[in-house]
Amino acid sequence: MIVIVGATGNVGAPLVRTLAAAGEKVTAVSRRIGEAPPGVVVRQGDLGSPSTLPLEDASAVFLMVPPGFRGLLEPVLARAGAARVVLLSSQGVGTGRHPSVFEETVRASSPEWTVLRPGGFASNAFQWAESVRSTRTVVAPFGDVALPVVDPEDIAAVAAEALVSPSHNGKTYVLTGPAPVSPRDQAAAIGEVLGEPVRFVPQTRGEALAAMLGFMPAEIAESTLDILGAPTPAEQEVSPDVERILGRPPRSFAEWAARSAGAFK
């Protein structure tokens, strides 16, 4: 049994679908019960309450640790026993932007582990959906700073490989898209999909910070803005790991936008 913790998220949901389509036995765990493919067991659970997580019989576990999570992973991993663990971390750990404590805990506690370090998600563009629908505008800071954002479907595909194959044990993968793309370019790509222009509206760092504080801790918001505004060369570099693992190039932002067009109409 493969247990997916965070099964309704941008990565967890396609991961559940991918594993179910491959015939794997899957238990989908999230704080809010959502829909799942036929044959998938759905359970309500929370990382902050390890006793709610059905990990005792798991052969493999996917862990998505939400931003600002203050709990400890040790009791969660203790319940998982000898199960293979795939941790969704972030590229910021490797570049020193984010703390490494969760990665260290998984490496120390799990006999078989894989760490995934994605860069920015293409799906972060969903934050613009309302303004695109209502006024055909995208409001964002650092309009011309480009980063190789990654499609969550690609993250899920890599995670599925790591959950079922021991060949990824002890590996840390950096996951990016195929090319850096700026917020201004993302707005243009969404407009291309919609068949009409989407205007880019610059936002100051202070304005962006105020908006982000509504849904994430201050330190996470500040470090995220540091990456968006002044990325290191490593954060702008395209990683070969998605193509190496999946045998195909990562999907572009334009491909993600085409698949997600309904959210912006």
N, C-alpha and C positions, 0 to 999 in steps of 0.2 A: 504494500500500500504506500503510495506517495502522498504526503500531506503538504498542501499548499497553504501557508499562513499569509494572509493578505490577498485572498483569492478573488476579491472584487475590484482590485486596483487596476491601473493601466497596464501593469505587467502580469499580475496574478490572473486576471480574467482570460487573456489569450493563452497563458501558460496552461490553465485548466483545460481549455478547448483543445490545445495541441496534444496534451497527454491523453485526453479522453479519445481523441480521434485516432491515436496510435494504439488504442486498446489497453492502456495502462489503467490499473485500479487507482482511483484518485479520491481523496477526501479534501474538500474545499472548505477552508476555515476563514471566517472574517467576523468583524464586530457586528456587521449588519448582514443579515441573510439575504442573498441574492439568487438570481436564477443560475442554473448550471446545466450542462449537457446531460442527456440521459445516461444513467449509470453512475454518475458522480454523487458521492455522499456529501451532503452539505451540513456543516456544523457551525454553530456560533461560538466564537472564542476570541480571546484577547491576549496579546503578549504580556500585558501587565498582570494577568491572572493565569499563570502557567497551568493551574489545575483544570482550566477550561479547554486546554489544547489536547486533542486526541493523538498523542504521539507515541504511546507505548508500543504499538504494533507497526510503526512506520518502518519501511525499508529505506526511505529517503524523505527529506524535509526541505522545503523551500521557505526561507525566512526573509520577509520584507520588514525591516525595522523602520517605523515611521520617523520623520524628522522630529527632533526634540524628545524622543523616547528616553525616559529617565530611569527605567527599570534595569534589572540585571538579566542577562541571558543565561547565566549558569543554571538556574532552575529549569528553564525551558530545555536546554541541551541535556540536562540530566534525565528529563522525561523521555527524550529522544533516544537515549542509550547509544547503541552502536549504529544508528541510522546514518546514512550519508547526508551531509548538510550542504546546501547551496545557499550562500548568503548574498542578498542584494545589498551591496555597499554603495560607494560612489567614487567617481574619479578623484574627487576632492581629498580622499584619504591618501591616495598616492602622491598628490601634489602638496600635501601638508595643510590644506585648507580646513579639513574636517578631522575630528578625532578618530583614532584607530582602535579604540577600546573594543568595539564589537567584533572587528576582524580578529583581534588578538584573542578574544574569548573563544571564538569559534575554532581557531587553529589549535588552541590549548585544550579544548574540551572534546572535540570531535575526532574520531579515528579517521574519518574520510570527509574531506571538506573541499569546496570550491568557492572562491570569492569572485563575484562579478562587480566590476567598477564601471558603471555607465557614466557617460557625460550627461549633459542636459538632455531632457526628453523632448522629442518633437511635440508630444502631446501637451507640453506646457502652453502651447499656443491656444489650447481650449480656453485659457483665461481671457482671450480676446473675442470669444464667440459672440457675446452679447453686443459688444460695440460694432463688430463686423455686421451682425444682422441688422442692427438699428441704424447705424450711420456710415457703414462701410469704412470704418477707421480701425487702425491698430495703434494703441498707445503704449509705448515702451521706452525704457532708457537705452542709451548706448546703441543707437540705431544702426551704426555702421561697423560694429565690432562683431566679427564672424566666429562662430564656434561650430564644430561638427556634431550637431544634435543627432541623437539616435532614436530610431523608431522603436517604441516599446514592444512591438511585435518581434523585432529582432532580438531584443533582450530576452523575451519569452522563449524564442526558439533556441537560443544558446542555453538558457536555464534548463529546458527540457532535455537537451543533450547531456548536460552535466548531471541531471538527476538520474538518468538511466544508464549512463556509461561510466565505469570506473576509470576510464582513461583520462578523465579530467580531475581526478583526486590530487589534492595538493597544488592546484593551479590557481593563479589569480589572473583574470582577464579584464582588459580595458575595452569597453564597448562604445564605439562612436558610429556616426553616420559616415557617408562616403566623401564628404567635403564640407568645409566650413560654410556656414550660411548666416547672414546677419538678420536681425529683426526686420530691417527694411526689405531685405530679399524674401523673408518669410511672408510679409504682407503682400508682396507682389505675387508670390506663388499661390496664396489663397485667392487673390483676385483673378489669377489666371484660371483657376478651377471654377470660380463663380461666373466667369465671363464678363466681369466688369471691374473697374479699378477699385482697389482698397488703399486708402490714403494712410501713410505713416505719419503719426503725430509724436514728436519727441517728448520725452518725459524726463524730468530731472531725477537725480539719484534720490533726493529727499522725498519727492512725490512717490517714487517707486517703493521706497522703504516704508512709507506710511501705509501704502496699500498692502504690502507683504506682511506687515505686523498683524494684520487681521486674521492670518491663518498659519503663521509660523513663528517660532521663537526669535527674539531679536538677534541672537548670535548667528543663527542659521540664515536669517535674512541678510545680515551684513556680509557674511562670507559668500553667499550666493551673488550679491551685487558686486563683490570684489572680482569674482570669476567673470561675470557678465561684462564688467567695465574694463578690467585690466587682467585678462587671462595670461597665464604663462605660456611659453612655447609648447610645453607638454599638453596644456589644455586645448590648444588649437590644432594639435597634431591628429591626423587620422590614424586610428589604430588598425592593424591588420587582423585583429582577433576574430571579429565577426565572420569575415570571409574565410579565415583559416578553419574555423569550426564548422560553419554551415556550407562551405563549398560554393558560395555565391557572394557577390558584393552586398554590403548593407543597403537597405532601402534609403532613398533620398527623402528630404523634407517634402519635395514636390509630390512624391508617391504617397507619403503619409497624408498630405493635404487632399489629394484626390480621393483617397479612401475615406476621409473624415469630412468630406464636403457638406454632408447633411447638417452638421453642427453649426455651420456658418451661414446657411441660407435663410 
